[in-house]
Amino acid sequence: MQDSRHPIIRLFLDITFLKFITVGIVNTIVGTTIMFVFYNVFHLNYWVSSASNYFFGSIVSYLLNKHFTFRFKEKGWWSLLRFVVNIVTCYLLAYGIAKPVMKWLLSGFSVTIQENVSMMLGMCLFVVFNYLGQRFFTFKHHRK
């Protein structure tokens, strides 16, 4: 049976995308658990706890996406460097777009509402940018 989806959709929405979403769920559970345990059990401050979520979540994301999602075999530090560049770029791009857009769209609302909605939009944009970056930059398979 032939796949009737548009070629662009087939390029982006395939088993790799489903694996990426699965890794994202695992990553979110691990990172969020670490954040709340560090904050509520070890009584570390807000910044250390939330940064730990990001730090350990990124490690989980890198390892699972490299080996499970993209089955990337390249050895060395280059894929890790590309991963870090991708994460930072996606973060700056996603949240850099989200904040001014929500400030403009929600100009009649309080800054708290604007920033909360902006963070939600930033998270959504980050997922899209991060998937594209990891698939086509960080873990891109090079033809030999």
N, CA, C and O atoms as a GROMACS GRO file, in nm:
protein
  576
    1MET      N    1   0.085  -0.118   0.000
    1MET     CA    2   0.000   0.000   0.000
    1MET      C    3   0.089   0.124   0.000
    1MET      O    4   0.186   0.132   0.076
    2GLN      N    5   0.057   0.218  -0.083
    2GLN     CA    6   0.135   0.340  -0.099
    2GLN      C    7   0.095   0.442   0.008
    2GLN      O    8  -0.022   0.455   0.042
    3ASP      N    9   0.196   0.513   0.059
    3ASP     CA   10   0.172   0.618   0.158
    3ASP      C   11   0.114   0.739   0.087
    3ASP      O   12   0.178   0.795  -0.002
    4SER      N   13  -0.007   0.781   0.126
    4SER     CA   14  -0.076   0.890   0.057
    4SER      C   15  -0.043   1.029   0.112
    4SER      O   16  -0.093   1.129   0.062
    5ARG      N   17   0.041   1.035   0.216
    5ARG     CA   18   0.076   1.165   0.273
    5ARG      C   19   0.168   1.242   0.179
    5ARG      O   20   0.243   1.185   0.101
    6HIS      N   21   0.160   1.371   0.190
    6HIS     CA   22   0.245   1.461   0.112
    6HIS      C   23   0.392   1.430   0.143
    6HIS      O   24   0.424   1.397   0.258
    7PRO      N   25   0.483   1.441   0.046
    7PRO     CA   26   0.625   1.409   0.069
    7PRO      C   27   0.688   1.488   0.184
    7PRO      O   28   0.771   1.435   0.258
    8ILE      N   29   0.649   1.612   0.200
    8ILE     CA   30   0.704   1.693   0.310
    8ILE      C   31   0.657   1.636   0.443
    8ILE      O   32   0.736   1.628   0.538
    9ILE      N   33   0.531   1.598   0.453
    9ILE     CA   34   0.479   1.540   0.576
    9ILE      C   35   0.549   1.408   0.605
    9ILE      O   36   0.584   1.380   0.720
   10ARG      N   37   0.570   1.325   0.501
   10ARG     CA   38   0.641   1.198   0.520
   10ARG      C   39   0.783   1.221   0.570
   10ARG      O   40   0.836   1.142   0.648
   11LEU      N   41   0.845   1.330   0.524
   11LEU     CA   42   0.982   1.361   0.564
   11LEU      C   43   0.991   1.390   0.714
   11LEU      O   44   1.088   1.351   0.779
   12PHE      N   45   0.892   1.458   0.769
   12PHE     CA   46   0.898   1.501   0.908
   12PHE      C   47   0.820   1.412   1.004
   12PHE      O   48   0.864   1.394   1.118
   13LEU      N   49   0.707   1.358   0.964
   13LEU     CA   50   0.622   1.281   1.053
   13LEU      C   51   0.631   1.133   1.019
   13LEU      O   52   0.551   1.080   0.941
   14ASP      N   53   0.728   1.068   1.079
   14ASP     CA   54   0.750   0.927   1.055
   14ASP      C   55   0.782   0.860   1.189
   14ASP      O   56   0.757   0.919   1.295
   15ILE      N   57   0.834   0.739   1.186
   15ILE     CA   58   0.866   0.668   1.309
   15ILE      C   59   0.971   0.743   1.391
   15ILE      O   60   0.970   0.737   1.514
   16THR      N   61   1.060   0.814   1.324
   16THR     CA   62   1.161   0.893   1.395
   16THR      C   63   1.094   1.001   1.479
   16THR      O   64   1.135   1.025   1.593
   17PHE      N   65   0.991   1.065   1.425
   17PHE     CA   66   0.919   1.167   1.500
   17PHE      C   67   0.851   1.105   1.622
   17PHE      O   68   0.855   1.163   1.731
   18LEU      N   69   0.789   0.989   1.606
   18LEU     CA   70   0.723   0.922   1.720
   18LEU      C   71   0.824   0.884   1.827
   18LEU      O   72   0.796   0.896   1.946
   19LYS      N   73   0.942   0.838   1.786
   19LYS     CA   74   1.047   0.806   1.882
   19LYS      C   75   1.093   0.933   1.955
   19LYS      O   76   1.117   0.930   2.075
   20PHE      N   77   1.105   1.043   1.881
   20PHE     CA   78   1.147   1.170   1.940
   20PHE      C   79   1.047   1.216   2.047
   20PHE      O   80   1.086   1.261   2.154
   21ILE      N   81   0.918   1.203   2.017
   21ILE     CA   82   0.814   1.239   2.114
   21ILE      C   83   0.822   1.149   2.237
   21ILE      O   84   0.809   1.197   2.350
   22THR      N   85   0.844   1.019   2.216
   22THR     CA   86   0.858   0.925   2.328
   22THR      C   87   0.976   0.963   2.416
   22THR      O   88   0.965   0.963   2.539
   23VAL      N   89   1.089   0.994   2.354
   23VAL     CA   90   1.207   1.037   2.430
   23VAL      C   91   1.175   1.166   2.506
   23VAL      O   92   1.217   1.182   2.620
   24GLY      N   93   1.102   1.256   2.443
   24GLY     CA   94   1.064   1.381   2.509
   24GLY      C   95   0.980   1.357   2.634
   24GLY      O   96   0.996   1.426   2.734
   25ILE      N   97   0.891   1.260   2.628
   25ILE     CA   98   0.809   1.227   2.745
   25ILE      C   99   0.897   1.171   2.857
   25ILE      O  100   0.884   1.212   2.973
   26VAL      N  101   0.986   1.078   2.822
   26VAL     CA  102   1.078   1.022   2.922
   26VAL      C  103   1.167   1.132   2.979
   26VAL      O  104   1.186   1.140   3.100
   27ASN      N  105   1.220   1.214   2.892
   27ASN     CA  106   1.306   1.326   2.932
   27ASN      C  107   1.232   1.420   3.027
   27ASN      O  108   1.290   1.465   3.127
   28THR      N  109   1.108   1.451   2.997
   28THR     CA  110   1.028   1.540   3.082
   28THR      C  111   1.004   1.478   3.220
   28THR      O  112   1.014   1.546   3.322
   29ILE      N  113   0.974   1.350   3.222
   29ILE     CA  114   0.951   1.282   3.351
   29ILE      C  115   1.079   1.282   3.434
   29ILE      O  116   1.075   1.314   3.553
   30VAL      N  117   1.191   1.247   3.373
   30VAL     CA  118   1.319   1.244   3.446
   30VAL      C  119   1.356   1.384   3.495
   30VAL      O  120   1.385   1.402   3.614
   31GLY      N  121   1.355   1.481   3.406
   31GLY     CA  122   1.395   1.617   3.444
   31GLY      C  123   1.306   1.680   3.548
   31GLY      O  124   1.354   1.743   3.642
   32THR      N  125   1.175   1.662   3.532
   32THR     CA  126   1.080   1.720   3.627
   32THR      C  127   1.094   1.654   3.764
   32THR      O  128   1.087   1.722   3.867
   33THR      N  129   1.113   1.523   3.765
   33THR     CA  130   1.132   1.453   3.892
   33THR      C  131   1.256   1.504   3.963
   33THR      O  132   1.253   1.532   4.083
   34ILE      N  133   1.365   1.516   3.890
   34ILE     CA  134   1.489   1.568   3.948
   34ILE      C  135   1.466   1.709   4.004
   34ILE      O  136   1.508   1.738   4.116
   35MET      N  137   1.400   1.795   3.928
   35MET     CA  138   1.377   1.932   3.971
   35MET      C  139   1.300   1.937   4.103
   35MET      O  140   1.340   2.007   4.196
   36PHE      N  141   1.190   1.863   4.111
   36PHE     CA  142   1.108   1.868   4.232
   36PHE      C  143   1.172   1.797   4.350
   36PHE      O  144   1.153   1.840   4.464
   37VAL      N  145   1.248   1.691   4.327
   37VAL     CA  146   1.320   1.624   4.436
   37VAL      C  147   1.430   1.717   4.488
   37VAL      O  148   1.446   1.732   4.609
   38PHE      N  149   1.505   1.780   4.399
   38PHE     CA  150   1.609   1.872   4.442
   38PHE      C  151   1.549   1.987   4.523
   38PHE      O  152   1.606   2.029   4.623
   39TYR      N  153   1.435   2.038   4.479
   39TYR     CA  154   1.374   2.153   4.545
   39TYR      C  155   1.305   2.114   4.676
   39TYR      O  156   1.327   2.178   4.779
   40ASN      N  157   1.224   2.010   4.672
   40ASN     CA  158   1.140   1.975   4.788
   40ASN      C  159   1.204   1.879   4.887
   40ASN      O  160   1.171   1.884   5.006
   41VAL      N  161   1.294   1.793   4.843
   41VAL     CA  162   1.357   1.696   4.933
   41VAL      C  163   1.493   1.747   4.980
   41VAL      O  164   1.522   1.745   5.099
   42PHE      N  165   1.576   1.791   4.886
   42PHE     CA  166   1.709   1.839   4.921
   42PHE      C  167   1.712   1.988   4.953
   42PHE      O  168   1.814   2.041   4.996
   43HIS      N  169   1.599   2.055   4.932
   43HIS     CA  170   1.582   2.198   4.964
   43HIS      C  171   1.687   2.287   4.896
   43HIS      O  172   1.734   2.385   4.953
   44LEU      N  173   1.722   2.249   4.772
   44LEU     CA  174   1.808   2.335   4.691
   44LEU      C  175   1.723   2.450   4.639
   44LEU      O  176   1.601   2.438   4.630
   45ASN      N  177   1.785   2.560   4.604
   45ASN     CA  178   1.707   2.678   4.564
   45ASN      C  179   1.644   2.659   4.426
   45ASN      O  180   1.672   2.563   4.354
   46TYR      N  181   1.559   2.753   4.392
   46TYR     CA  182   1.482   2.750   4.267
   46TYR      C  183   1.573   2.736   4.145
   46TYR      O  184   1.548   2.653   4.057
   47TRP      N  185   1.679   2.818   4.139
   47TRP     CA  186   1.765   2.820   4.021
   47TRP      C  187   1.845   2.691   4.006
   47TRP      O  188   1.858   2.639   3.895
   48VAL      N  189   1.898   2.640   4.114
   48VAL     CA  190   1.975   2.514   4.108
   48VAL      C  191   1.882   2.399   4.069
   48VAL      O  192   1.918   2.315   3.987
   49SER      N  193   1.763   2.396   4.128
   49SER     CA  194   1.668   2.288   4.099
   49SER      C  195   1.621   2.293   3.953
   49SER      O  196   1.620   2.190   3.886
   50SER      N  197   1.582   2.409   3.905
   50SER     CA  198   1.533   2.418   3.768
   50SER      C  199   1.646   2.398   3.666
   50SER      O  200   1.625   2.337   3.561
   51ALA      N  201   1.766   2.447   3.696
   51ALA     CA  202   1.880   2.425   3.607
   51ALA      C  203   1.917   2.277   3.603
   51ALA      O  204   1.959   2.226   3.499
   52SER      N  205   1.902   2.208   3.714
   52SER     CA  206   1.930   2.064   3.718
   52SER      C  207   1.834   1.989   3.627
   52SER      O  208   1.874   1.892   3.562
   53ASN      N  209   1.710   2.032   3.622
   53ASN     CA  210   1.611   1.973   3.531
   53ASN      C  211   1.664   1.984   3.388
   53ASN      O  212   1.667   1.885   3.315
   54TYR      N  213   1.705   2.101   3.350
   54TYR     CA  214   1.754   2.126   3.214
   54TYR      C  215   1.883   2.048   3.187
   54TYR      O  216   1.898   1.988   3.081
   55PHE      N  217   1.976   2.050   3.282
   55PHE     CA  218   2.105   1.984   3.265
   55PHE      C  219   2.088   1.832   3.251
   55PHE      O  220   2.135   1.774   3.154
   56PHE      N  221   2.022   1.770   3.348
   56PHE     CA  222   2.007   1.624   3.344
   56PHE      C  223   1.910   1.581   3.233
   56PHE      O  224   1.930   1.476   3.171
   57GLY      N  225   1.808   1.661   3.209
   57GLY     CA  226   1.716   1.631   3.099
   57GLY      C  227   1.786   1.633   2.965
   57GLY      O  228   1.756   1.550   2.878
   58SER      N  229   1.880   1.725   2.947
   58SER     CA  230   1.956   1.732   2.822
   58SER      C  231   2.045   1.610   2.804
   58SER      O  232   2.062   1.561   2.693
   59ILE      N  233   2.102   1.561   2.913
   59ILE     CA  234   2.186   1.440   2.905
   59ILE      C  235   2.101   1.321   2.862
   59ILE      O  236   2.139   1.246   2.773
   60VAL      N  237   1.985   1.305   2.926
   60VAL     CA  238   1.894   1.196   2.890
   60VAL      C  239   1.851   1.210   2.744
   60VAL      O  240   1.852   1.113   2.669
   61SER      N  241   1.815   1.330   2.705
   61SER     CA  242   1.771   1.356   2.568
   61SER      C  243   1.881   1.321   2.468
   61SER      O  244   1.855   1.256   2.367
   62TYR      N  245   2.002   1.365   2.496
   62TYR     CA  246   2.114   1.338   2.404
   62TYR      C  247   2.136   1.188   2.386
   62TYR      O  248   2.142   1.139   2.274
   63LEU      N  249   2.146   1.117   2.496
   63LEU     CA  250   2.175   0.974   2.489
   63LEU      C  251   2.063   0.896   2.421
   63LEU      O  252   2.089   0.812   2.335
   64LEU      N  253   1.938   0.923   2.461
   64LEU     CA  254   1.827   0.848   2.401
   64LEU      C  255   1.806   0.885   2.254
   64LEU      O  256   1.782   0.797   2.172
   65ASN      N  257   1.815   1.012   2.222
   65ASN     CA  258   1.796   1.051   2.081
   65ASN      C  259   1.910   1.000   1.994
   65ASN      O  260   1.888   0.958   1.880
   66LYS      N  261   2.031   1.003   2.046
   66LYS     CA  262   2.145   0.955   1.967
   66LYS      C  263   2.131   0.807   1.937
   66LYS      O  264   2.146   0.765   1.822
   67HIS      N  265   2.101   0.727   2.039
   67HIS     CA  266   2.103   0.582   2.022
   67HIS      C  267   1.968   0.522   1.981
   67HIS      O  268   1.965   0.427   1.904
   68PHE      N  269   1.859   0.576   2.032
   68PHE     CA  270   1.727   0.517   2.007
   68PHE      C  271   1.655   0.585   1.891
   68PHE      O  272   1.612   0.517   1.798
   69THR      N  273   1.642   0.715   1.896
   69THR     CA  274   1.563   0.787   1.795
   69THR      C  275   1.632   0.789   1.660
   69THR      O  276   1.573   0.747   1.560
   70PHE      N  277   1.755   0.837   1.656
   70PHE     CA  278   1.823   0.859   1.529
   70PHE      C  279   1.926   0.751   1.495
   70PHE      O  280   1.981   0.751   1.386
   71ARG      N  281   1.952   0.658   1.589
   71ARG     CA  282   2.048   0.548   1.568
   71ARG      C  283   2.177   0.600   1.505
   71ARG      O  284   2.224   0.551   1.402
   72PHE      N  285   2.232   0.700   1.572
   72PHE     CA  286   2.350   0.771   1.523
   72PHE      C  287   2.475   0.701   1.573
   72PHE      O  288   2.492   0.684   1.693
   73LYS      N  289   2.562   0.661   1.482
   73LYS     CA  290   2.679   0.579   1.516
   73LYS      C  291   2.810   0.658   1.522
   73LYS      O  292   2.912   0.603   1.564
   74GLU      N  293   2.808   0.783   1.483
   74GLU     CA  294   2.932   0.862   1.480
   74GLU      C  295   2.994   0.869   1.619
   74GLU      O  296   2.925   0.891   1.718
   75LYS      N  297   3.124   0.850   1.624
   75LYS     CA  298   3.199   0.857   1.750
   75LYS      C  299   3.259   0.997   1.765
   75LYS      O  300   3.271   1.072   1.667
   76GLY      N  301   3.296   1.030   1.886
   76GLY     CA  302   3.363   1.158   1.910
   76GLY      C  303   3.270   1.260   1.974
   76GLY      O  304   3.154   1.233   2.005
   77TRP      N  305   3.327   1.378   1.990
   77TRP     CA  306   3.259   1.487   2.061
   77TRP      C  307   3.178   1.578   1.970
   77TRP      O  308   3.103   1.662   2.018
   78TRP      N  309   3.190   1.562   1.838
   78TRP     CA  310   3.124   1.654   1.747
   78TRP      C  311   2.972   1.649   1.760
   78TRP      O  312   2.907   1.753   1.756
   79SER      N  313   2.915   1.530   1.776
   79SER     CA  314   2.769   1.523   1.789
   79SER      C  315   2.724   1.588   1.919
   79SER      O  316   2.618   1.651   1.923
   80LEU      N  317   2.803   1.575   2.026
   80LEU     CA  318   2.768   1.640   2.152
   80LEU      C  319   2.776   1.792   2.137
   80LEU      O  320   2.690   1.864   2.187
   81LEU      N  321   2.879   1.840   2.070
   81LEU     CA  322   2.892   1.984   2.047
   81LEU      C  323   2.775   2.035   1.963
   81LEU      O  324   2.717   2.139   1.994
   82ARG      N  325   2.740   1.962   1.857
   82ARG     CA  326   2.625   2.001   1.774
   82ARG      C  327   2.497   2.000   1.856
   82ARG      O  328   2.410   2.086   1.838
   83PHE      N  329   2.483   1.902   1.947
   83PHE     CA  330   2.365   1.894   2.034
   83PHE      C  331   2.355   2.019   2.120
   83PHE      O  332   2.248   2.079   2.130
   84VAL      N  333   2.464   2.059   2.183
   84VAL     CA  334   2.464   2.177   2.270
   84VAL      C  335   2.431   2.302   2.189
   84VAL      O  336   2.349   2.384   2.231
   85VAL      N  337   2.493   2.316   2.072
   85VAL     CA  338   2.464   2.431   1.985
   85VAL      C  339   2.316   2.430   1.946
   85VAL      O  340   2.251   2.535   1.946
   86ASN      N  341   2.263   2.314   1.913
   86ASN     CA  342   2.122   2.303   1.876
   86ASN      C  343   2.030   2.344   1.991
   86ASN      O  344   1.937   2.422   1.971
   87ILE      N  345   2.056   2.292   2.110
   87ILE     CA  346   1.970   2.322   2.226
   87ILE      C  347   1.971   2.472   2.255
   87ILE      O  348   1.865   2.532   2.274
   88VAL      N  349   2.088   2.531   2.258
   88VAL     CA  350   2.099   2.675   2.288
   88VAL      C  351   2.029   2.757   2.179
   88VAL      O  352   1.954   2.850   2.209
   89THR      N  353   2.053   2.723   2.053
   89THR     CA  354   1.992   2.796   1.941
   89THR      C  355   1.840   2.784   1.945
   89THR      O  356   1.770   2.884   1.930
   90CYS      N  357   1.791   2.663   1.967
   90CYS     CA  358   1.645   2.642   1.971
   90CYS      C  359   1.581   2.717   2.087
   90CYS      O  360   1.474   2.775   2.073
   91TYR      N  361   1.648   2.716   2.202
   91TYR     CA  362   1.598   2.788   2.318
   91TYR      C  363   1.589   2.939   2.288
   91TYR      O  364   1.484   3.001   2.309
   92LEU      N  365   1.697   2.995   2.240
   92LEU     CA  366   1.699   3.139   2.212
   92LEU      C  367   1.597   3.176   2.104
   92LEU      O  368   1.528   3.278   2.115
   93LEU      N  369   1.588   3.095   2.001
   93LEU     CA  370   1.494   3.121   1.892
   93LEU      C  371   1.348   3.109   1.941
   93LEU      O  372   1.268   3.199   1.917
   94ALA      N  373   1.317   2.999   2.007
   94ALA     CA  374   1.179   2.975   2.051
   94ALA      C  375   1.130   3.080   2.150
   94ALA      O  376   1.023   3.138   2.133
   95TYR      N  377   1.209   3.104   2.253
   95TYR     CA  378   1.165   3.199   2.355
   95TYR      C  379   1.183   3.344   2.309
   95TYR      O  380   1.112   3.433   2.354
   96GLY      N  381   1.278   3.366   2.218
   96GLY     CA  382   1.295   3.499   2.159
   96GLY      C  383   1.179   3.538   2.068
   96GLY      O  384   1.148   3.656   2.056
   97ILE      N  385   1.117   3.440   2.006
   97ILE     CA  386   0.997   3.466   1.924
   97ILE      C  387   0.874   3.477   2.011
   97ILE      O  388   0.792   3.567   1.993
   98ALA      N  389   0.861   3.385   2.106
   98ALA     CA  390   0.739   3.375   2.186
   98ALA      C  391   0.710   3.500   2.269
   98ALA      O  392   0.596   3.547   2.274
   99LYS      N  393   0.811   3.554   2.334
   99LYS     CA  394   0.787   3.667   2.425
   99LYS      C  395   0.732   3.791   2.354
   99LYS      O  396   0.630   3.843   2.397
  100PRO      N  397   0.796   3.840   2.247
  100PRO     CA  398   0.740   3.959   2.183
  100PRO      C  399   0.604   3.933   2.116
  100PRO      O  400   0.519   4.022   2.111
  101VAL      N  401   0.585   3.813   2.065
  101VAL     CA  402   0.456   3.781   2.001
  101VAL      C  403   0.344   3.785   2.105
  101VAL      O  404   0.239   3.844   2.080
  102MET      N  405   0.367   3.724   2.220
  102MET     CA  406   0.263   3.722   2.324
  102MET      C  407   0.246   3.859   2.389
  102MET      O  408   0.136   3.895   2.430
  103LYS      N  409   0.354   3.935   2.398
  103LYS     CA  410   0.341   4.072   2.451
  103LYS      C  411   0.252   4.155   2.359
  103LYS      O  412   0.170   4.234   2.406
  104TRP      N  413   0.267   4.136   2.229
  104TRP     CA  414   0.186   4.208   2.131
  104TRP      C  415   0.041   4.156   2.130
  104TRP      O  416  -0.053   4.235   2.137
  105LEU      N  417   0.025   4.024   2.121
  105LEU     CA  418  -0.110   3.966   2.114
  105LEU      C  419  -0.190   3.985   2.242
  105LEU      O  420  -0.312   4.002   2.238
  106LEU      N  421  -0.122   3.983   2.355
  106LEU     CA  422  -0.191   3.992   2.484
  106LEU      C  423  -0.160   4.125   2.554
  106LEU      O  424  -0.148   4.130   2.676
  107SER      N  425  -0.149   4.231   2.476
  107SER     CA  426  -0.110   4.362   2.531
  107SER      C  427  -0.208   4.413   2.637
  107SER      O  428  -0.168   4.494   2.721
  108GLY      N  429  -0.332   4.370   2.634
  108GLY     CA  430  -0.430   4.415   2.733
  108GLY      C  431  -0.428   4.335   2.862
  108GLY      O  432  -0.504   4.365   2.954
  109PHE      N  433  -0.342   4.234   2.871
  109PHE     CA  434  -0.336   4.148   2.988
  109PHE      C  435  -0.213   4.182   3.072
  109PHE      O  436  -0.123   4.253   3.028
  110SER      N  437  -0.211   4.130   3.193
  110SER     CA  438  -0.098   4.155   3.283
  110SER      C  439   0.029   4.089   3.228
  110SER      O  440   0.023   3.997   3.147
  111VAL      N  441   0.142   4.139   3.275
  111VAL     CA  442   0.272   4.083   3.235
  111VAL      C  443   0.280   3.936   3.277
  111VAL      O  444   0.338   3.855   3.205
  112THR      N  445   0.223   3.901   3.390
  112THR     CA  446   0.224   3.763   3.438
  112THR      C  447   0.155   3.671   3.338
  112THR      O  448   0.207   3.564   3.306
  113ILE      N  449   0.040   3.711   3.290
  113ILE     CA  450  -0.032   3.630   3.191
  113ILE      C  451   0.047   3.625   3.061
  113ILE      O  452   0.063   3.518   3.002
  114GLN      N  453   0.095   3.740   3.016
  114GLN     CA  454   0.174   3.743   2.893
  114GLN      C  455   0.293   3.647   2.900
  114GLN      O  456   0.318   3.572   2.806
  115GLU      N  457   0.365   3.650   3.012
  115GLU     CA  458   0.485   3.568   3.023
  115GLU      C  459   0.453   3.420   3.041
  115GLU      O  460   0.527   3.335   2.990
  116ASN      N  461   0.346   3.388   3.112
  116ASN     CA  462   0.306   3.247   3.126
  116ASN      C  463   0.266   3.189   2.990
  116ASN      O  464   0.307   3.078   2.956
  117VAL      N  465   0.187   3.263   2.914
  117VAL     CA  466   0.146   3.216   2.781
  117VAL      C  467   0.268   3.211   2.689
  117VAL      O  468   0.281   3.120   2.607
  118SER      N  469   0.356   3.308   2.703
  118SER     CA  470   0.479   3.311   2.625
  118SER      C  471   0.564   3.187   2.653
  118SER      O  472   0.621   3.129   2.560
  119MET      N  473   0.574   3.148   2.779
  119MET     CA  474   0.652   3.028   2.813
  119MET      C  475   0.588   2.903   2.752
  119MET      O  476   0.660   2.813   2.708
  120MET      N  477   0.457   2.897   2.750
  120MET     CA  478   0.390   2.782   2.688
  120MET      C  479   0.418   2.779   2.538
  120MET      O  480   0.452   2.674   2.482
  121LEU      N  481   0.405   2.894   2.472
  121LEU     CA  482   0.435   2.901   2.329
  121LEU      C  483   0.582   2.868   2.304
  121LEU      O  484   0.614   2.797   2.209
  122GLY      N  485   0.670   2.921   2.388
  122GLY     CA  486   0.813   2.893   2.376
  122GLY      C  487   0.842   2.744   2.385
  122GLY      O  488   0.925   2.693   2.311
  123MET      N  489   0.775   2.676   2.476
  123MET     CA  490   0.793   2.531   2.489
  123MET      C  491   0.753   2.460   2.360
  123MET      O  492   0.824   2.371   2.312
  124CYS      N  493   0.639   2.499   2.305
  124CYS     CA  494   0.590   2.436   2.181
  124CYS      C  495   0.685   2.462   2.064
  124CYS      O  496   0.719   2.371   1.989
  125LEU      N  497   0.728   2.588   2.050
  125LEU     CA  498   0.822   2.621   1.943
  125LEU      C  499   0.955   2.546   1.962
  125LEU      O  500   1.015   2.499   1.866
  126PHE      N  501   0.998   2.536   2.087
  126PHE     CA  502   1.124   2.466   2.116
  126PHE      C  503   1.118   2.321   2.069
  126PHE      O  504   1.214   2.272   2.010
  127VAL      N  505   1.006   2.253   2.095
  127VAL     CA  506   0.993   2.113   2.054
  127VAL      C  507   1.009   2.101   1.902
  127VAL      O  508   1.081   2.013   1.854
  128VAL      N  509   0.943   2.188   1.828
  128VAL     CA  510   0.950   2.183   1.681
  128VAL      C  511   1.092   2.212   1.634
  128VAL      O  512   1.148   2.136   1.555
  129PHE      N  513   1.150   2.322   1.681
  129PHE     CA  514   1.285   2.359   1.640
  129PHE      C  515   1.388   2.252   1.680
  129PHE      O  516   1.478   2.220   1.604
  130ASN      N  517   1.373   2.199   1.801
  130ASN     CA  518   1.465   2.100   1.853
  130ASN      C  519   1.459   1.971   1.770
  130ASN      O  520   1.563   1.912   1.740
  131TYR      N  521   1.339   1.929   1.735
  131TYR     CA  522   1.325   1.809   1.651
  131TYR      C  523   1.396   1.829   1.518
  131TYR      O  524   1.475   1.745   1.474
  132LEU      N  525   1.368   1.941   1.453
  132LEU     CA  526   1.431   1.969   1.323
  132LEU      C  527   1.583   1.978   1.337
  132LEU      O  528   1.657   1.925   1.254
  133GLY      N  529   1.629   2.046   1.442
  133GLY     CA  530   1.772   2.060   1.464
  133GLY      C  531   1.841   1.928   1.492
  133GLY      O  532   1.949   1.902   1.439
  134GLN      N  533   1.779   1.844   1.575
  134GLN     CA  534   1.842   1.716   1.606
  134GLN      C  535   1.839   1.624   1.484
  134GLN      O  536   1.936   1.552   1.458
  135ARG      N  537   1.730   1.625   1.411
  135ARG     CA  538   1.718   1.535   1.296
  135ARG      C  539   1.809   1.576   1.180
  135ARG      O  540   1.874   1.491   1.118
  136PHE      N  541   1.815   1.706   1.151
  136PHE     CA  542   1.886   1.750   1.032
  136PHE      C  543   2.021   1.818   1.059
  136PHE      O  544   2.090   1.858   0.965
  137PHE      N  545   2.058   1.830   1.186
  137PHE     CA  546   2.187   1.891   1.219
  137PHE      C  547   2.266   1.803   1.317
  137PHE      O  548   2.372   1.751   1.282
  138THR      N  549   2.214   1.785   1.437
  138THR     CA  550   2.288   1.713   1.540
  138THR      C  551   2.316   1.568   1.501
  138THR      O  552   2.430   1.522   1.508
  139PHE      N  553   2.211   1.496   1.461
  139PHE     CA  554   2.225   1.353   1.432
  139PHE      C  555   2.202   1.321   1.285
  139PHE      O  556   2.154   1.213   1.251
  140LYS      N  557   2.235   1.414   1.200
  140LYS     CA  558   2.220   1.393   1.056
  140LYS      C  559   2.318   1.284   1.011
  140LYS      O  560   2.436   1.287   1.044
  141HIS      N  561   2.266   1.189   0.937
  141HIS     CA  562   2.350   1.083   0.883
  141HIS      C  563   2.418   1.134   0.757
  141HIS      O  564   2.352   1.180   0.664
  142HIS      N  565   2.548   1.128   0.756
  142HIS     CA  566   2.626   1.173   0.640
  142HIS      C  567   2.648   1.055   0.547
  142HIS      O  568   2.690   0.947   0.589
  143ARG      N  569   2.620   1.077   0.420
  143ARG     CA  570   2.642   0.972   0.321
  143ARG      C  571   2.789   0.968   0.285
  143ARG      O  572   2.854   1.071   0.265
  144LYS      N  573   2.840   0.847   0.277
  144LYS     CA  574   2.983   0.832   0.245
  144LYS      C  575   3.000   0.793   0.102
  144LYS      O  576   3.113   0.776   0.056
   0.00000   0.00000   0.00000
